[in-house]
Amino acid sequence: MKVLIPSPLLSYTREREVEAAGTNFAELMADLDRQYPGLRFRVIDEQDRVRPHMRFFVNGEQVLDLSHPLQATDAVQIVQALSGG
């Protein structure tokens, strides 16, 4: 499936849009990490939780759970929230 990568993570993929596979977000992130080592740790913490500043969208709808099922035809977007002042 197509995965859109946020600008802060382009140093891992070098591409804005990449292909990855998985039946849920956990598997998708494992596949992305296999292809782009270190990417998963920037999105998922040591307790297997999505980091607070990261968001996932599937076909335009926000998803909060790593066990959310995915289809090969889904469009996935990873978004990194901005912070600071």
Protein Blocks (a to p, Z undefined) as FASTA:
>chain_A
ZZdddfklmmmnopabdcdddfbfklmmmmmmmmmghklmmmpcfkopacfkbccdeehi
acfbfklccdfkbccddddddedZZ
